[in-house]
Amino acid sequence: MTRRTRTTGDFFRHCEQKDTVKHGLSYLPYVHAGDQRAKKAAIMRVWLVALFLAIAVGQPAKAEDNACITPETGSWRAKDPELKQLHRIEVEARCQGEAKAYRIRAFTLCYPRDCKWGWTEGVRIGNSLVVDFMGFFGKRSIRLSAMGERMSAEVHADPYDPKASDEIYSTILYKE
């Protein structure tokens, strides 16, 4: 079986019948085999340039990354916490102009999995971060002070019920 090559007349006749030919997910005008390879190569170059630009624009500058790292940033875990005691803390810092904003999430040891207190904005006071978690039954305040690979967490649970007593305890967390 021999394969017939298209002539210029065939090309124009084909274009009159059907304006485009389906190629992959897009419709491209009918072109000769050599032209089609060149067109695919051009499309591939455009995609590569777009991908390169997307990666280059999406990468933050190294100076910005280092400016927002604080001693408290990261995940911290207590070694042997009691049930319903602070078990883990996650601290994130982000730059907002010259100021730094902190976002903190706390977990207590619960069964069968840890209880989340959710994300809350933290405030730097001196060398410590202070965060208030507002709950249904009360407010929990935590003061975090980093000391290298360890962090001191002082927790004050203040229930809304005047008959219930406050709970105050401290724990040492270790960087994960």
Backbone torsions as a table, in degrees:
resi	resn	phi	psi	omega
1	MET	NA	126.5	179.8
2	THR	-100.1	148.0	179.9
3	ARG	-98.4	130.1	-178.1
4	ARG	-89.2	129.7	176.0
5	THR	-86.1	148.7	-178.3
6	ARG	-80.9	143.9	176.2
7	THR	-101.8	173.1	179.5
8	THR	-59.8	-38.0	178.3
9	GLY	-62.7	-41.8	177.7
10	ASP	-61.3	-38.9	-179.4
11	PHE	-60.9	-48.5	-178.3
12	PHE	-69.4	-36.9	176.9
13	ARG	-62.8	-41.5	179.5
14	HIS	-64.5	-40.0	-179.5
15	CYS	-66.7	-33.1	177.9
16	GLU	-67.9	-37.8	-178.9
17	GLN	-74.0	-45.8	-175.0
18	LYS	-141.5	124.0	-174.1
19	ASP	-71.8	-33.5	-176.2
20	THR	-135.5	163.2	176.8
21	VAL	-120.8	137.5	-179.7
22	LYS	-70.9	130.0	178.8
23	HIS	-138.4	103.5	-179.0
24	GLY	68.2	-129.2	-179.2
25	LEU	-95.6	-8.0	-178.2
26	SER	-120.6	164.7	178.3
27	TYR	-104.7	121.2	179.9
28	LEU	-113.5	147.4	176.1
29	PRO	-62.8	149.9	-179.6
30	TYR	-64.9	127.1	179.3
31	VAL	-135.4	161.9	176.9
32	HIS	-67.5	161.4	-175.4
33	ALA	-57.4	-44.0	180.0
34	GLY	-65.1	-41.9	178.2
35	ASP	-66.8	-33.9	-179.1
36	GLN	-65.6	-40.8	177.1
37	ARG	-63.3	-40.7	178.9
38	ALA	-65.1	-38.6	179.3
39	LYS	-66.9	-41.0	177.2
40	LYS	-62.5	-41.5	179.4
41	ALA	-63.6	-39.6	179.0
42	ALA	-65.9	-41.8	178.7
43	ILE	-63.7	-41.6	179.2
44	MET	-63.4	-39.8	177.8
45	ARG	-63.6	-40.5	178.9
46	VAL	-62.8	-44.0	178.8
47	TRP	-63.4	-40.6	179.0
48	LEU	-64.7	-41.1	178.0
49	VAL	-64.5	-42.7	179.0
50	ALA	-63.5	-41.2	178.4
51	LEU	-64.8	-44.2	178.3
52	PHE	-60.2	-44.0	179.4
53	LEU	-65.3	-39.4	179.3
54	ALA	-64.0	-40.1	179.0
55	ILE	-69.3	-43.1	-177.8
56	ALA	-64.9	-41.0	-179.0
57	VAL	-72.8	-33.8	-177.2
58	GLY	-75.2	-15.3	-178.9
59	GLN	-84.3	120.3	176.7
60	PRO	-73.6	157.4	178.9
61	ALA	-70.2	147.6	-178.5
62	LYS	-63.2	-35.8	-179.7
63	ALA	-62.9	-38.0	178.8
64	GLU	-67.4	-38.2	179.5
65	ASP	-60.5	-48.7	-176.2
66	ASN	-70.1	-28.8	-177.9
67	ALA	-67.1	-25.4	-175.9
68	CYS	-99.1	-1.3	179.0
69	ILE	-82.5	127.2	179.0
70	THR	-120.3	166.3	179.1
71	PRO	-61.2	-26.8	-177.7
72	GLU	-85.3	-15.3	-175.3
73	THR	-61.5	134.6	176.5
74	GLY	126.1	-169.0	179.0
75	SER	-105.0	137.5	-177.2
76	TRP	-129.2	144.0	-176.8
77	ARG	-138.7	140.1	175.4
78	ALA	-81.3	148.6	-177.1
79	LYS	-72.0	-60.6	-177.4
80	ASP	-131.6	75.5	-177.9
81	PRO	-76.0	154.9	173.9
82	GLU	-79.4	161.2	176.7
83	LEU	-61.5	134.6	-178.8
84	LYS	69.6	17.2	175.7
85	GLN	-104.9	161.5	179.6
86	LEU	-57.6	127.0	-175.7
87	HIS	-114.7	-37.5	-175.2
88	ARG	-151.3	148.3	177.6
89	ILE	-133.7	139.3	171.8
90	GLU	-120.9	128.5	-178.2
91	VAL	-122.9	128.8	175.0
92	GLU	-121.1	141.8	176.7
93	ALA	-125.1	141.3	176.5
94	ARG	-140.2	148.1	-178.1
95	CYS	-84.8	137.2	172.2
96	GLN	-130.8	84.8	-174.3
97	GLY	71.3	-127.4	178.2
98	GLU	-83.3	-21.6	-177.3
99	ALA	-88.2	159.3	175.9
100	LYS	-113.4	137.5	176.3
101	ALA	-108.9	138.5	-177.9
102	TYR	-115.3	141.7	177.1
103	ARG	-128.7	127.5	-172.4
104	ILE	-130.0	138.5	175.8
105	ARG	-126.9	134.1	-178.7
106	ALA	-117.7	152.4	177.6
107	PHE	-132.4	139.3	172.0
108	THR	-108.5	157.0	179.3
109	LEU	-75.9	114.7	177.7
110	CYS	-127.6	171.1	178.7
111	TYR	-119.8	130.3	10.1
112	PRO	-90.2	-10.5	178.2
113	ARG	-137.3	166.6	-177.6
114	ASP	-63.1	146.2	174.5
115	CYS	-90.7	131.9	179.5
116	LYS	-93.5	138.4	173.3
117	TRP	-94.3	-10.1	179.1
118	GLY	91.2	174.5	179.1
119	TRP	-88.8	136.1	177.8
120	THR	-142.4	147.9	178.0
121	GLU	-72.3	137.6	178.3
122	GLY	-108.4	161.5	-178.7
123	VAL	-127.1	135.5	176.1
124	ARG	-85.3	126.0	174.8
125	ILE	-126.8	106.2	-176.1
126	GLY	66.2	-125.5	179.0
127	ASN	-96.0	9.5	-176.2
128	SER	-119.3	157.6	169.6
129	LEU	-104.6	135.3	178.7
130	VAL	-120.6	133.7	-178.7
131	VAL	-138.9	140.8	177.7
132	ASP	-114.8	124.4	176.0
133	PHE	-104.6	115.8	-179.6
134	MET	-91.9	123.0	-179.3
135	GLY	-117.1	-178.3	-179.2
136	PHE	-70.6	-36.2	-176.4
137	PHE	-102.0	-8.6	-178.8
138	GLY	172.2	-176.5	-178.9
139	LYS	-112.7	138.5	174.5
140	ARG	-117.9	125.3	177.4
141	SER	-109.3	138.5	178.5
142	ILE	-128.4	133.1	173.2
143	ARG	-111.3	120.4	-177.6
144	LEU	-108.9	130.5	177.3
145	SER	-132.6	113.9	-178.9
146	ALA	-81.0	141.2	177.7
147	MET	-137.1	74.0	-177.8
148	GLY	72.7	-118.9	-179.4
149	GLU	-88.9	3.2	178.0
150	ARG	-121.3	157.4	176.7
151	MET	-141.7	133.7	176.2
152	SER	-88.7	132.2	177.5
153	ALA	-124.0	117.6	176.6
154	GLU	-104.8	119.8	-174.9
155	VAL	-109.9	132.5	176.2
156	HIS	-126.2	109.9	177.9
157	ALA	-96.4	118.8	-176.8
158	ASP	-116.7	98.0	-179.2
159	PRO	-70.6	150.1	178.1
160	TYR	-72.4	-24.8	179.6
161	ASP	-72.7	119.4	-178.3
162	PRO	-65.5	-21.2	179.9
163	LYS	-79.1	-23.0	-179.6
164	ALA	-83.1	145.0	-178.6
165	SER	-90.2	153.8	177.2
166	ASP	-69.9	153.4	176.6
167	GLU	-121.2	127.3	179.5
168	ILE	-128.9	128.1	175.8
169	TYR	-153.0	163.7	176.7
170	SER	-131.7	154.8	-179.9
171	THR	-146.9	157.6	176.0
172	ILE	-105.0	129.2	178.0
173	LEU	-108.9	149.6	-180.0
174	TYR	-117.6	140.5	-178.6
175	LYS	-64.7	135.1	178.0
176	GLU	-84.8	NA	NA
